[in-house]
Amino acid sequence: MAPPEALPRDRVRLLWPGGRSESARLLPLGKSGGAGEVFGLEGRPGHVAKVYHAAILAQHRERYERKIRWMVNHRPELPELPSGPEPVVQLAWPVAVVQCEGRFAGFAMEKIDFERTMEIDYLLTRRQAEEEGFAVDYGRLLTVCHNLATLLHCLHRQRIFVVDLKPVNLKVYKTELYVSILDCDGFWIDADGFVCEAPQVTPEYLAPEFHDRNVADPEAQDRFALATIVFRLLNYGIHPYAGVAQPGSPVPAELAGRIRAGYYPYGISPHRQIRATPASVHDCLPDALRALFDRSLGRGAQRVAAREWAQALAGYASRSGGMLERCEHGHLQFPEKPCATCVREGLLRGHLERQRRLLTRLQATPGRAARYVRSTLRGTHTSPFQAALAQGQVTAVQMTPQTASIRNTLSVEIVWVLGLAIAWWWLL
Amino acid sequence: MTAATAILVAVLAACLALAWAWRPRKRIDRGAIALDIAFALLGAWALWFGLLADGAAEPAGLAHWKPTILYWTLAAILVAAPALGQLHPIRYILGTYFVFSRGEWKWMNLGFAILFAILGAVNLYIAYRYDETSWGGFKWGCRINFLFLILLRISFVWMDTLARILERLVQRWSGPRP
């Protein structure tokens, strides 16, 4: 076995599917994670290589090599995207094995352009998204949710599961709104006779039945994590198990404990022991989506599959679906529901007003102000408005999720109409 | 050439010029090109015998074969394009606004190819086994199918594009935001 300090070497060998191999030089990018380091590849600007840390390889080389070799030769079918001027990488899927000194060292994958993408986490705290030049509105959020559900559905159909599905592993293309999933080498695969489980999980996105034990049903886990992410995207980053415990109730403080015990306060029927965070706008979401959240995050019901999410969100994601309308302030809102953006802005204004009043009280009557603070603290476990304050206001400009330009679309449609008219005429 | 014909030709030429000027500047799949060529050939045929042949008639008996030729041409393109390494042409017939996986497009492509092949055969069966009125009804059904395609594109593409155009216009008229 090579000594631990032998990796990574400067030069590696890339083994492509079909037996082709080539030598390549690694270019340091300064990106290192728990399992390995990501390098650029000289002469291959569209690819990067992940080289596992020597300590990881010393323990798991055989398992990693078996999995990566299978993945390189079994690229999953993904949702077809309209071709645009620049490619969209939906999965950081291994495309070639990386060998160092004749031994397995990692894999090469298509490069996700970090200039064109941002972490989906930024959509949860919207100020960061705006700093990235991404104007958040419900049309765009629903499109991102739909694209994520569609991608996940495609993987599930091929018996490939993410398991450790969480926002930090997801990137979103700022213009096209497509989603990329990172860390594909951690996926659970159960396809074509090949089985490889995924040991990595994140408690905040782990389904209740898998806390304190191994994940036994990866699809159920992915369904739970998907619902959690969609909920957070549509509810200003609020986790579906974050809430305000009723006084005297035994609600755990940490999210993992609440998930395990099923303290979900955003159901259509309210929970007795925990109530929704005051900053939540879940009441502004359509009943159909709330029913899906209840099925996925509540107790007892069959969790909603990625396909069902994709179908439910498709109408909202399409501009022509007509399932979103503009409120009087120009925000996109769900029909027959209060405008979530206006409600949120009202909550923020109310909070600022309360904060101003509190400061006045503190200055005028310190004794009364102290009692006010105590009563406030007793009623809440956390300060739900802190996150809300950090997120600022939302712009009202709706950007198109279409990738083709209007002119290109018109050109194609003109040709189509002429073609159909010709066929019509020819049949006379 | 009458004035109406001249106007029609001018409008068509303008549309084609616009389509060419605004065409997507990317590699176009050959399946889509094959569909366009097929429509262009049918158009040339119709143009020749409809307007330019100066009294020359189409070959006798061809009228009954026309729906079959159209359907079987479409079926042939649907089958041939993927076999030659191109994408599934059904994507262009239905529209790329649907998000399906490659496998789903494959089966839809095959399904439509079989459907078109069967419809082409049914046309011949009706044309030669039933009276002219029945066959006329079937041919009318073929043309209604094209209306269905138009309806699909109106719902999923044109309305969306119109909304985008209107939004762009509103943005332009309302001026820059403070």
Chai-1 contact restraints between the chains, C-beta under 6 A:
chainA,res_idxA,chainB,res_idxB,connection_type,confidence,min_distance_angstrom,max_distance_angstrom,comment,restraint_id
A,E77,B,S101,contact,1.0,0.0,6.0,A-B,restraint_1
A,E77,B,R102,contact,1.0,0.0,6.0,A-B,restraint_2
A,E77,B,G103,contact,1.0,0.0,6.0,A-B,restraint_3
A,P79,B,V99,contact,1.0,0.0,6.0,A-B,restraint_4
A,P79,B,S101,contact,1.0,0.0,6.0,A-B,restraint_5
A,E80,B,R102,contact,1.0,0.0,6.0,A-B,restraint_6
A,P82,B,T96,contact,1.0,0.0,6.0,A-B,restraint_7
A,S83,B,K26,contact,1.0,0.0,6.0,A-B,restraint_8
A,T150,B,V99,contact,1.0,0.0,6.0,A-B,restraint_9
A,C154,B,S101,contact,1.0,0.0,6.0,A-B,restraint_10
A,R319,B,D160,contact,1.0,0.0,6.0,A-B,restraint_11
A,R319,B,A163,contact,1.0,0.0,6.0,A-B,restraint_12
A,S320,B,M159,contact,1.0,0.0,6.0,A-B,restraint_13
A,S320,B,D160,contact,1.0,0.0,6.0,A-B,restraint_14
A,T400,B,R164,contact,1.0,0.0,6.0,A-B,restraint_15
A,I406,B,R164,contact,1.0,0.0,6.0,A-B,restraint_16
A,R407,B,W22,contact,1.0,0.0,6.0,A-B,restraint_17
A,N408,B,P24,contact,1.0,0.0,6.0,A-B,restraint_18
A,T409,B,T161,contact,1.0,0.0,6.0,A-B,restraint_19
A,L410,B,W22,contact,1.0,0.0,6.0,A-B,restraint_20
A,S411,B,A19,contact,1.0,0.0,6.0,A-B,restraint_21
A,S411,B,W22,contact,1.0,0.0,6.0,A-B,restraint_22
A,S411,B,R23,contact,1.0,0.0,6.0,A-B,restraint_23
A,I414,B,C15,contact,1.0,0.0,6.0,A-B,restraint_24
A,I414,B,A19,contact,1.0,0.0,6.0,A-B,restraint_25
A,V415,B,A19,contact,1.0,0.0,6.0,A-B,restraint_26
A,G419,B,F39,contact,1.0,0.0,6.0,A-B,restraint_27
A,L420,B,F146,contact,1.0,0.0,6.0,A-B,restraint_28
A,I422,B,F39,contact,1.0,0.0,6.0,A-B,restraint_29
A,I422,B,L42,contact,1.0,0.0,6.0,A-B,restraint_30
A,I422,B,G43,contact,1.0,0.0,6.0,A-B,restraint_31
A,W424,B,R143,contact,1.0,0.0,6.0,A-B,restraint_32
A,W424,B,F146,contact,1.0,0.0,6.0,A-B,restraint_33
A,W425,B,A46,contact,1.0,0.0,6.0,A-B,restraint_34
A,W426,B,L42,contact,1.0,0.0,6.0,A-B,restraint_35
A,W426,B,A46,contact,1.0,0.0,6.0,A-B,restraint_36
A,L427,B,K66,contact,1.0,0.0,6.0,A-B,restraint_37
A,L427,B,C142,contact,1.0,0.0,6.0,A-B,restraint_38
A,L427,B,R143,contact,1.0,0.0,6.0,A-B,restraint_39
